[in-house]
């Protein structure tokens, strides 16, 4: 039976609309992912009223693949030191509260801009893939410091920075303790969650764009190596209302980690800003976790 002409035209119009919709979703995902690969840089400047780090030095060091990283270092007064790793699209100033807490307790504190951020080199952010080299270079820097015992190094990382710390710790025994805050399960899980609106139609183009840029998406999986960190301890910190790391992902990450591990979910906190929600408890939690390991004291 011959299909009426108006039905054929209507079908063709619907097909064109569907193709236009698909093209729009795919192109939108690609553009958004390009921003994640090349986030805008923010100037390295303290917020109004934010005190500077006492005794901080301007430092720089070079990664194994030749990227120059810049940061601040406060020398240690207790022979222990901690690297602070910021999140996506931020810079070293994001970790000032944590650094102030450490410095008051006598720790050396190294804050640096990871590649593609702040004042550091590089123009591609790879979500923990190549950033592992950044943290390794930071540990090399601390290990050579005369004020630091290289057997007493730790890391505190937020979001992308937390993923960096977990990925490095699984294979680098120099890290004796890790605080991972607001950290994702894996890069693929993170992309599928954040591009979930249209399911695979919006998520897959994001994953493909990352891979096309040279990011080894399948290797950025902090969850896979957690048990290789043990018996060195890990403290997981999450906000109860974190929109970027859903509860199911938090539960998977915590379940995959071997003991010793600590978990602190800050009620009412989102993705970061823990010092604003729990200004009194937060520094105590950090030091209560780090001191027994890096200072060998309760």
Secondary structure, 3 states (H helix, E strand, C coil): CCCCHHHHHHHHHHHHHHHHHHHHHHHHHHHHHHHHHCCCCCCCCCCCCCCCCCCEEEEEEECCCCCEEEEEEECCCCCCEEEEECCCCCCHHHHHHHHHHHHHCCCEEEEECCCCCCCCCCCCCCCCCCHHHHHHHHHHHHHCCCCCCCCCEEEEEECHHHHHHHHHHCCCCCEEEEEEECCCCCHHHHHHHHCCCCCHHHHHHHHHHHHHCCCCHHHCCHHHHHHHCCCCEEEEEEECCCCCCCHHHHHHHHHHCCCCEEEEEECCCCCCCHHHHCHHHHHHHHHHHHHHHHHCCC
